[in-house]
């Protein structure tokens, strides 16, 4: 086989895998694990069910690949704004929340996907692989916030693990409830300006609660 032929086959395989992944991500987010089927995913991806199984294994294998890949991508995206250089607690929190919001804005189905899994009691995730995918992001956030404590920006009595959870929870609630809250409040939650305003509001609100000595770098 010619090298060029092998390269074409590789690209075609990668493109097929991408289509299957995106079709699966959409199906699982829209219908949940139980209602989504490999037949539907194959149809949306424009390939056979046998090819889906060949590339990804069982439906559970495919589902875990989707969730863990999104978790890993989120972990890689966090703290990309050079947060170690933030001079105030508010700047630090604004940077963290900006990354979290940006990821969810680019992947609007992510909140729905995770909501389905929580409704199912996290029954379909493998704890070890899920923690391996999501853990690095949380560890990086904890390290940054612990460093902020050492620098005198954050109060010594602040529980960093719970603070990291609070930042995640704020983001999840914003995106998972955005449709109903738009009706109830009139806010255009999909608007970038609205998101930016809420990020700033949350950063200032949390900053007031955790800042030490004005919340500036020592």
N, C-alpha and C positions, 0 to 999 in steps of 0.2 A: 504493500500500500504506500502511495506517495505521501510525503510529509504534509502537503497541502490538503490532501483528502482527509488525513487524520485530524488536521486542525479544524476543518469544516465540521466533521462529525463531533468533535469536542465542543465547538461553539453551539451546534444544534442541540447537543445534550444539555449544555448549560442553560440555553434558552428555554428548553422544555421544562427543566427543573424549576426555573424561575417562574414560568407560567403556572405550573402546578402549585408552587408555594403560594403565589399571590391569589390564585383561585381558592386554595384551602384557607388562607387567612381571611378572605372575604366571606366564605361559607361558614366558617366557625364563628366569626364575629356576628354574622347576621342571624344564624339559626341555633348556635350553641353546638356543643359536641354531639349530643344525641341525635339531633335532627339533620345535621350535615351528613352527606353520604359521599362515598368515594365515586359513585356514578356521577353525581352532580358535579363534583370537583373535576373529574376527568372531562366531562362535557364542557365546563367553563374553560378548562385549560386547552381544549382542542386536541386531546389525546385519548388513548384507551385507558380503561381502568387498570389493565394489566401493567401498563407503563407506570402508572402512579405507584402501584405496589412494588414494582421493580426498583424504582428510584427511592421510595420513602418507606416501604414496609407496610405495616397495618395502619388502620385509621388512627389508632392511638399513637403509633410512632410518628405519623405525619403531624398530628395535633401537637405533640410534645415538641417536635421540630419547630413548628410555627411559634409557639409560645416562648420557647427558650431562645429562639433566634431574636425575637422582639425584645426579650429581657436583656440579652447580650448587647443588642444594638443600643438600648437605652443606657446600659452601664457604660458603654464606650462614649456615648454622647455627653454624659454628665461631666460637669466641671471643665468644660473645654475653654472657658473664658479666662483662664489664668487667675482663678479666685484667690490664690495665695497672695496676689498683689493688691487685693481689696484693702482699703484703708479704714473702712467702717463696717460695723456689723450689718447695717442696712445694705451696703454695697455687696457684701458677701452673700446675704440671703437673696438679694435681687438676682445675682448671677446664678445661684443654684436653681431658683425657681424659673428663671428664664430658660435654662437648659431643659428642665422638666416640661415646661409648657411648650417649648419649641418641638420637642419630640412628639408630644401628643397632638399638636397642631398638624404635623406632617403625617402622622399615623392616626387619623380620626377614629378608626375602628378598634384601636388598641384598648381603650377604656371599656368598650362593649365586650371585647374578647375576655378581658379579665373579670368583668362583671358576671359573665356567664359562668366562668370557672368558680367564682365565689358562691354563686347560687347553687352550684353542684357540690359545694363543700370541698373544693380542690381535689375532687376524686380522680381526676385524669392526669394530674401532674406527677412526675417522678421527683420526689423531694430533693434527691441528691443533684440531679442535673439542673433542676430549677435554681437551686441555691448557687450552683457553680456558675450559672449564666448571670444571675442578678447580683450575686455577692460582691463582685469587684466594684461595682458602682457604689453600693452602700459603704463598703470599706473605705473607698476614696473620700466619700462625703464625711464619714466619721473622722478620718485622719485630718481633713481640712478644718473641721469644726474643733477638734481637739487641739490643733495647732493654734486656732483662734483663742482658745482658753489660755494656752501658754503665753500668748502674746498680750494677754490682758484685755482682749476685746470682748470676750464672753465670760459671764460670771462663772466662778468655779463650781457652783452647785448645780449648774445646768446638766441634765442627763442627755448626753449627746445622742445616744441610741434612740431615745424617745423624740428628740428634736428631728432626727432624720426621718423617723416615721411620720411625724407631723407634716413635714414638707411633702412627703409622698402623698399623704392623705388629702392635703389641700388640693393637690393637683388632680388626684383621682376624682374627688367630689366635683371639682369644677367641670371636668370633661364628661363624667358619667351622668351628671344632672343638667347639662347645659340646655337640653331641649325643653324640659319641663320648666326650668327656672327662667328661660327666655319668655315663656308664656306668662309666668307668675310675676316676673319683675320688670319685663320690658327691656332688659339689657340684651344687646346683640352679642351673645357669648362667643360667636365664631369670628367676630371682628378682631383683627390684630390690635387695634387701639384699645378695645375693651380688655383684651388679655393683658396688654402692657399695663393698663391701669390697675388691674387686679394684682398683678405681680408686684407692682410698687406698693399697693395697699397692704398686701400680706407681708412684704418685707419690712415695712415700717411697723406694722402691728406686732409681728414676732420680735423684731429688733428691740422694741421698747421693753419686752419681757425678758430678754436674755442678755442685754448689753451690760457691760461692766465699765464704770467710770466714763460714761459717754459713748462707749462702744467704738473707740478709735484704737488704731494700732499703737502698741507701746513703743 
